[in-house]
């Protein structure tokens, strides 16, 4: 559109881009960008319109038509870049929400009535099975969670974070955890013998061991390795 318009009139006027550059004192690369419609190479719309006017005045052409072509072209480019409207969400029919309610109304009364139909022998067998399940569950270590400590072991380790801090913890050469604690978070673990701890930001946490506040295991940003309770004296120093 615009580039072809400018090139056509320049060639009809028998001028090169270099000659127009000398007349207008506009850099030749900017004049070339106008003809190639590479407007992004010119610093701003104000300069683009100004260069178009000077370009055409140099070959005695009224620039209003060229300015109109430029504005139409830029408007079309903007419309092409507008994002498509988001897809409309499909509304679920009311029946979808009624089905779970109907199921609950049927199943819950049946569950409540079911134990009353059991004989004493069946109930006794159920108690025995549950006791065996309980014994199996106690043998499986708990995953990392806010309730790691059951307070049945010999030692209790509490870690509170005041800054983002990565820690690696190994308990009794058995269970190990790796995590990032955020400010305000606290974790508690228990163990029989010892805790091996590696900290990525020693000043970002506070330790409490068996109810005794030890404070930070090191300086902020330092990587520290320690074994508790063996290294308690080093922390206090």
C-alpha positions as CSV (number, residue, x, y, z in Angstrom):
1,X,0.0,0.0,0.0
2,X,2.1,3.0,1.3
3,X,5.4,1.5,0.2
4,X,4.3,0.9,-3.3
5,X,2.8,4.4,-3.5
6,X,6.0,6.1,-2.4
7,X,8.2,4.0,-4.7
8,X,6.0,4.6,-7.7
9,X,6.1,8.4,-7.3
10,X,9.8,8.4,-6.6
11,X,10.6,6.4,-9.8
12,X,8.3,8.6,-11.8
13,X,10.2,11.6,-10.5
14,X,13.4,9.8,-11.6
15,X,15.0,10.1,-8.1
16,X,17.0,7.5,-6.1
17,X,16.7,7.1,-2.4
18,X,20.1,8.5,-1.9
19,X,19.2,11.7,-3.8
20,X,16.0,12.2,-1.7
21,X,18.2,11.6,1.4
22,X,20.5,14.5,0.3
23,X,17.5,16.7,-0.3
24,X,15.6,16.0,2.9
25,X,18.6,15.2,5.1
26,X,16.8,12.0,6.3
27,X,18.9,8.9,6.6
28,X,18.7,6.7,3.6
29,X,17.9,3.6,5.8
30,X,14.7,5.4,7.1
31,X,13.6,6.2,3.6
32,X,14.1,2.6,2.6
33,X,12.1,1.5,5.6
34,X,9.2,3.6,4.4
35,X,9.2,2.0,1.0
36,X,9.5,-1.5,2.6
37,X,6.8,-0.6,5.1
38,X,9.2,-1.5,8.0
39,X,7.9,1.2,10.2
40,X,9.3,-0.4,13.3
41,X,12.8,0.7,12.2
42,X,11.7,4.3,12.6
43,X,11.6,5.8,16.1
44,X,7.9,6.6,16.6
45,X,4.8,7.4,14.6
46,X,5.5,11.2,14.8
47,X,8.7,10.6,12.8
48,X,7.1,8.2,10.4
49,X,4.5,10.8,9.3
50,X,7.1,13.6,9.2
51,X,9.4,11.5,7.0
52,X,6.5,10.7,4.6
53,X,5.7,14.4,4.2
54,X,9.4,15.3,3.5
55,X,9.8,12.3,1.2
56,X,6.9,13.5,-1.0
57,X,7.6,17.2,-0.8
58,X,11.1,16.4,-2.2
59,X,9.4,15.1,-5.4
60,X,6.6,17.8,-5.4
61,X,3.8,15.4,-4.4
62,X,1.0,16.4,-1.9
63,X,1.5,14.1,1.1
64,X,-2.2,13.9,2.4
65,X,-3.0,10.8,0.4
66,X,0.1,9.0,1.7
67,X,-0.7,9.9,5.3
68,X,-4.2,8.5,4.8
69,X,-2.8,5.2,3.4
70,X,-0.4,5.0,6.4
71,X,-3.2,5.5,9.0
72,X,-5.5,2.9,7.3
73,X,-2.7,0.4,7.2
74,X,-1.8,0.9,10.9
75,X,-5.5,0.6,11.9
76,X,-5.8,-2.7,9.9
77,X,-2.6,-4.0,11.6
78,X,-4.1,-3.2,15.1
79,X,-7.4,-4.9,14.3
80,X,-5.5,-8.0,13.1
81,X,-3.6,-8.2,16.4
82,X,-6.7,-7.9,18.7
83,X,-7.1,-11.2,20.7
84,X,-10.1,-13.4,20.0
85,X,-12.9,-13.3,22.7
86,X,-12.7,-16.2,25.2
87,X,-14.9,-19.1,24.5
88,X,-18.2,-19.1,26.3
89,X,-18.5,-21.5,29.2
90,X,-21.1,-24.2,28.7
91,X,-23.7,-24.2,31.5
92,X,-24.3,-27.6,33.0
93,X,-27.9,-28.7,33.2
94,X,-29.6,-28.7,36.6
95,X,-29.9,-32.5,36.5
96,X,-26.1,-32.8,36.9
97,X,-26.2,-31.3,40.4
98,X,-29.3,-33.4,41.4
99,X,-27.7,-36.8,40.7
100,X,-25.2,-36.6,43.6
101,X,-27.9,-35.4,46.0
102,X,-30.1,-38.3,45.1
103,X,-27.3,-40.8,45.6
104,X,-26.5,-39.3,49.0
105,X,-30.2,-39.5,50.1
106,X,-30.2,-43.2,49.2
107,X,-26.7,-44.4,50.3
108,X,-26.4,-42.5,53.6
109,X,-29.5,-44.1,55.3
110,X,-28.3,-47.5,54.1
111,X,-24.9,-47.0,55.7
112,X,-26.5,-45.8,59.0
113,X,-28.7,-48.9,59.1
114,X,-26.1,-51.5,58.0
115,X,-24.3,-52.0,61.4
116,X,-27.6,-52.8,63.2
117,X,-28.0,-55.9,61.1
118,X,-24.6,-57.4,62.0
119,X,-24.4,-60.4,64.4
120,X,-22.0,-60.3,67.4
121,X,-19.7,-62.7,65.6
122,X,-19.4,-60.4,62.6
123,X,-18.7,-57.4,64.8
124,X,-16.1,-59.3,66.7
125,X,-14.3,-60.3,63.5
126,X,-14.5,-56.7,62.3
127,X,-12.8,-55.5,65.6
128,X,-10.0,-58.0,65.1
129,X,-9.4,-57.0,61.5
130,X,-9.2,-53.3,62.5
131,X,-6.7,-54.1,65.2
132,X,-4.5,-55.9,62.7
133,X,-4.8,-52.9,60.3
134,X,-3.8,-50.5,63.1
135,X,-0.7,-52.5,63.9
136,X,0.3,-52.4,60.2
137,X,-0.3,-48.7,59.9
138,X,2.0,-47.9,62.9
139,X,4.9,-49.7,61.0
140,X,4.6,-47.3,58.0
141,X,6.5,-43.9,58.4
142,X,4.4,-40.8,58.1
143,X,5.1,-38.5,55.0
144,X,6.3,-34.9,55.4
145,X,3.3,-33.0,56.9
146,X,2.7,-30.5,59.7
147,X,2.3,-33.5,62.1
148,X,5.6,-35.4,61.6
149,X,6.2,-35.7,65.3
150,X,4.3,-38.2,67.4
151,X,6.4,-37.5,70.6
152,X,6.9,-41.2,71.3
153,X,10.6,-41.1,70.4
154,X,13.5,-40.0,72.5
155,X,14.4,-36.7,70.8
156,X,12.2,-33.9,69.3
157,X,13.6,-31.4,66.7
158,X,11.6,-28.2,65.8
159,X,12.6,-25.9,62.9
160,X,11.1,-22.5,62.4
161,X,11.8,-20.4,59.3
162,X,12.2,-16.6,59.3
163,X,13.5,-16.5,55.7
164,X,13.2,-18.8,52.6
165,X,15.5,-21.7,53.5
166,X,16.3,-25.0,51.9
167,X,16.9,-27.9,54.3
168,X,17.8,-31.6,54.1
169,X,17.1,-33.7,57.1
170,X,18.0,-37.4,57.8
171,X,16.6,-39.1,60.9
172,X,18.3,-42.1,62.5
173,X,20.0,-43.0,59.2
174,X,16.5,-44.0,58.0
175,X,14.0,-41.4,57.0
176,X,15.1,-38.3,54.9
177,X,13.3,-35.1,53.9
178,X,14.3,-32.3,51.5
179,X,12.2,-29.1,51.4
180,X,12.1,-25.3,51.3
181,X,10.7,-23.6,54.3
182,X,9.1,-20.2,53.9
183,X,8.9,-17.4,56.5
184,X,6.5,-18.3,59.3
185,X,6.5,-22.0,58.6
186,X,7.4,-24.5,61.3
187,X,8.1,-28.3,61.2
188,X,8.6,-30.8,64.0
189,X,10.2,-34.3,63.8
190,X,11.1,-37.0,66.4
191,X,13.9,-39.5,66.4
192,X,15.5,-42.2,68.6
193,X,19.2,-41.5,68.1
194,X,20.2,-38.5,66.0
195,X,19.3,-35.9,63.3
196,X,21.7,-35.0,60.4
197,X,20.8,-31.6,59.0
198,X,22.1,-29.6,56.0
199,X,20.9,-26.0,55.7
200,X,21.2,-23.7,52.7
201,X,20.6,-20.5,54.6
202,X,21.8,-21.0,58.2
203,X,20.6,-17.6,59.4
204,X,17.1,-18.2,58.0
205,X,15.9,-20.8,60.6
206,X,15.7,-21.2,64.4
207,X,16.2,-24.6,66.0
208,X,14.7,-26.1,69.1
209,X,16.0,-29.5,70.3
210,X,14.2,-31.4,73.1
211,X,12.6,-28.2,74.2
212,X,15.9,-26.3,74.3
213,X,16.1,-23.2,72.1
214,X,19.4,-23.3,70.1
215,X,18.7,-20.3,67.8
216,X,20.2,-20.1,64.3
217,X,22.8,-22.7,63.3
218,X,24.9,-20.2,61.5
219,X,25.1,-16.9,59.6
220,X,22.7,-15.7,56.9
221,X,23.4,-17.2,53.5
222,X,25.9,-19.8,54.8
223,X,25.6,-23.5,54.2
224,X,25.9,-25.5,57.4
225,X,26.0,-29.2,58.1
226,X,25.4,-30.5,61.7
227,X,24.4,-33.6,63.6
228,X,22.1,-33.4,66.7
229,X,22.6,-33.8,69.6
230,X,26.3,-34.2,69.0
231,X,26.8,-30.6,67.6
232,X,24.7,-28.7,70.1
233,X,27.7,-27.1,71.8
234,X,29.0,-25.7,68.4
235,X,25.7,-24.0,67.7
236,X,25.6,-22.3,71.1
237,X,29.2,-21.1,70.6
